[in-house]
């Protein structure tokens, strides 16, 4: 076990080295000039040269990279060039929580929705529910995230009445359908009448409550978790961005789970559980989901890494002060290399460590893989 | 209703049901003409009703028409006929054709603002008018923009896929064939490329080069290369142990001959079958760059920069964003759909499952 972890760690070093070296090469080629951003176009050529010397920007790429590397090994991310006195570490500390919060809420939403829907679709494979959910998953995967973000803004910010009354109509229709099926069961002599009626009442109540308390979402901006305006404001400003990033993941997880669980349901031990008279929900939750959890963990980890690195678009749509905005606006566009270097290093480290951890946990959780190595 | 009997079905039979999903009943076919009629009413007759109702009508018409068409096609070609895949293929052909022919079509001005001075900006879509899909904030024709955008998107993404296939394929096959230190070196390089936040890499690259179709194709190919390396390597690993490779070696073939004559033809098919899916990803990536303002710049219209320009006042004029958006969505959807079919058919690893 330790050997596996050790191997992963050893592999991490060259990857991070290559990524950071490539970053500094890339930033060298980017046309932005941070010194011009400091002195403006009015400055003297002597000022320019003095600042260039002071910041060590007159050295070549390799020397600058090695300087940076030497500092980073000691945990020093350096200062932002265009805003002297502001440390890169501070900027990263400000922006990373925003990005990570969006990604975490997004992942939570994705799992919360995809696990029950995907499992149920596998159980009811071929039925209308399955066709509808699989079809929607396919459609959702094909929506580019910036389009999804704009659509959500259009529906939830500009035309909030549409989803509000949509929810009302759909919820009431659902509860009426539940009542109708309860009546049908009653006539047919089946059980579950009371459960269905109770469900209908709960659905109707929830629908009315939700329509009544429909929250309004801000078009842009972000309220921090620690700010005085409170946690609720924070969640409200994070909700739409999180849904935007969650949409694709919901669809991806759902497709994976549906295929996986469907294969598991063919196994003999499911049949024996079935024969013992276990109720379907228990079989699905206790027996069928367990083997699928491996692939779900893998996929969720990869997706989380992707979310962290890919929030640039969402941050641009909702104007959030996150990592992507920091690296692109404050870094790449002005040629401010400590920002880009530090930001990319954090994102890449996160991605690589996460993937490594998943690989390790995978071989730890699944005995078949452990023996194979 | 089949819903009532489902609880009594043993779990093991679920798979059987899915395989032989019952065909759509034939009596649904009248939905096709009804759907078309509803779309017609929604788009052309009810000009005074609010937009929400018209959009709802059109959506209902599309769904109903699809069910009707599906019923008709399954009656004609059997219940295994996949109507949506065929429709997707049809859409791709349409997009391809418009990308090829757009330069010769008599379209309204969609690029140069100086030719549209004095025209009405932000016209709503109105089929059978001069501007079927409306005009944007500068009175440029959106239909023309969408078609020129299709051309740009296809050139860039197909070019990037071709570059990725070539470079990633050769490196991947070599890594899978030679194994050893070369393989681990390639693995580390591919890992590094994947660890780099993709959009940030693209934005940085975009600021370095002046953006035209060919530089964008080159940049985007960087996204595809690591994926193709892994695919080619995995496929090579399975083929390299087969008898025909051993036979070729024992007849004295050199490494180069084994790679190019034995392995490449076998690895190529599954890789090309992934090309549809990668193209879909790259179209989205290209549009994302344009959306961030670092892709192809106006006046050259692309789907991404049309959406970017439209989002300023899409609250009041949603068609500015959603017309190019829907075209892009349908293209990506069709590529995914056809790509899934292609992969099922041609990727041996997928076919075994």
Interface residues (C-beta under 8 A of the other chain):
Chain A: X11 X14 X15 X16 X18 X19 X22 X23 X26 X27 X29 X30 X31 X32 X122 X123 X124 X125 X126 X127 X128 X130 X131 X138 X139 X141 X142 X143 X144 X145 X146 X147 X150 X151 X154 X158 X162 X184 X188 X262 X265 X266 X270 X271 X274 X280 X283 X309 X310 X312 X313 X316 X324 X327 X328 X332 X333 X340 X343 X344 X347 X348 X351 X352
Chain B: X2 X3 X4 X6 X7 X10 X11 X12 X14 X15 X17 X18 X19 X21 X22 X52 X188 X189 X191 X192 X194 X195 X196 X197 X198 X199 X200 X201 X203 X204 X205 X207 X208 X280 X284 X287 X288 X291 X292 X307 X311 X314 X315 X318 X321 X322 X325 X328 X329 X332 X333 X336 X337
